[in-house]
């Protein structure tokens, strides 16, 4: 168990922490297990005192023109709508989530090449539609995996 009785999901040691409500994990699990292509969306919440507190995962349509089982693409319009919604809800657009189907939740070369510095990323992995795990990461001069807490 982690801080304040929250469950730690990764064993890497870094200063930043990501807090994710259990209700959002259940949503990610449901979406991930039902999909036969990568799902994707936005992480909305707030950053304070070295912590990212995710309040909501907003799913959007995967716009990848091909290979959707291993690729995802988010449109500019959906990005702008997510940013607008976060602002209206007095929250911040913290980052992006997507799934890896039958692969580890480790950023692929394509994930890293398309990442924005200062944004946070959550990869939710679904194995054979029944086992799952996830990692949260940030692009810095090197990839930095973060503690993820469930509350």
C-alpha positions in Angstrom: 0.0 0.0 0.0 1.1 3.5 -0.7 0.5 6.9 0.8 -2.8 7.3 2.8 -3.8 3.7 2.0 -3.6 4.2 -1.7 -2.3 1.3 -3.7 1.0 1.7 -5.5 0.9 0.3 -9.0 4.6 0.5 -10.0 7.8 0.0 -8.1 9.9 2.7 -9.8 11.2 5.4 -7.5 10.7 9.0 -8.7 9.6 12.2 -7.2 6.5 12.8 -9.2 3.4 10.8 -8.4 0.2 10.3 -10.4 -3.1 9.7 -8.5 -5.9 8.0 -10.4 -9.3 7.3 -9.0 -10.4 3.6 -8.9 -13.6 4.6 -10.8 -11.4 5.7 -13.8 -9.4 2.5 -13.7 -12.7 0.6 -13.9 -13.6 2.7 -17.0 -10.2 2.0 -18.6 -10.6 -1.7 -17.9 -14.1 -1.8 -19.4 -13.0 0.1 -22.5 -9.8 -1.8 -23.0 -11.4 -5.2 -22.7 -14.2 -4.4 -25.1 -12.0 -2.9 -27.8 -10.2 -4.7 -30.6 -8.2 -1.6 -31.4 -6.2 0.9 -29.3 -8.4 3.3 -27.4 -7.2 6.7 -26.5 -8.1 9.9 -24.8 -7.2 12.6 -22.4 -6.2 12.8 -18.7 -7.9 15.7 -17.0 -7.3 16.9 -13.5 -4.8 19.1 -11.6 -1.1 19.3 -10.8 -0.2 20.3 -7.3 2.7 19.7 -4.9 4.6 17.4 -7.2 1.5 15.3 -7.8 -0.8 14.8 -10.8 -4.3 14.2 -9.6 -6.3 12.7 -12.5 -10.0 13.4 -12.1 -11.3 12.1 -15.4 -10.2 10.1 -18.4 -12.0 11.4 -21.6 -12.1 8.8 -24.3 -12.0 10.0 -28.0 -12.2 8.2 -31.3 -9.0 6.6 -32.5 -8.4 8.4 -35.8 -5.4 6.3 -37.0 -5.9 5.7 -40.7 -4.6 2.1 -40.4 -3.1 -0.4 -37.9 -5.5 0.7 -35.1 -4.6 -2.4 -33.1 -1.2 -1.0 -32.5 -1.5 2.8 -33.3 -3.6 5.7 -32.2 -4.2 9.2 -33.5 -6.1 12.0 -31.9 -7.5 14.8 -34.1 -6.7 18.5 -33.5 -10.4 19.2 -33.0 -10.7 16.6 -30.2 -7.6 18.1 -28.6 -9.1 21.6 -28.7 -12.5 20.3 -27.3 -10.8 18.5 -24.5 -8.8 21.6 -23.6 -11.9 23.7 -23.6 -13.8 21.2 -21.4 -10.9 21.0 -18.9 -10.9 24.8 -18.7 -14.6 25.1 -18.3 -14.5 22.5 -15.5 -11.6 24.5 -13.9 -9.2 21.6 -14.4 -6.1 21.1 -16.5 -5.4 18.9 -19.5 -2.6 16.9 -18.1 -1.9 14.3 -20.8 -3.0 11.4 -23.0 -3.9 7.8 -22.3 -4.0 4.9 -24.8 -4.0 1.1 -24.7 -1.5 -1.5 -25.7 -3.2 -4.7 -26.8 -1.3 -7.8 -25.7 1.9 -5.8 -25.1 3.6 -4.4 -22.0 2.7 -0.8 -20.9 6.1 0.5 -22.0 6.2 3.4 -24.4 7.0 2.3 -28.0 9.4 4.2 -30.2 6.4 5.7 -31.9 4.9 6.7 -28.6 8.2 8.5 -27.6 8.6 10.1 -31.0 5.1 11.6 -30.9 5.1 12.7 -27.2 5.1 16.3 -26.1 7.5 17.4 -23.3 5.5 18.5 -20.2 2.6 16.2 -21.0 2.0 13.0 -19.1 1.1 9.7 -20.7 -0.7 6.6 -19.3 -0.5 3.3 -21.2 -3.1 0.8 -20.2 -2.2 -2.8 -21.3 -4.7 -5.5 -21.9 -3.6 -9.1 -22.2 -5.9 -11.6 -23.8 -8.8 -9.5 -22.8 -8.5 -10.5 -19.1 -5.3 -9.3 -17.5 -4.3 -5.7 -17.4 -1.7 -3.3 -16.0 -0.6 0.3 -16.7 2.3 2.7 -16.4 2.3 6.5 -16.4 5.3 8.2 -18.0 6.7 11.6 -18.9 9.0 12.6 -21.8 12.1 14.3 -20.4 15.6 14.0 -21.8 14.9 10.4 -20.9 11.7 8.6 -20.4 10.6 8.9 -16.8 8.2 6.3 -15.4 6.1 7.6 -12.5 4.5 6.2 -9.4 0.8 5.7 -9.9 -1.5 5.7 -7.0 -5.2 4.5 -6.9 -7.6 6.3 -4.7 
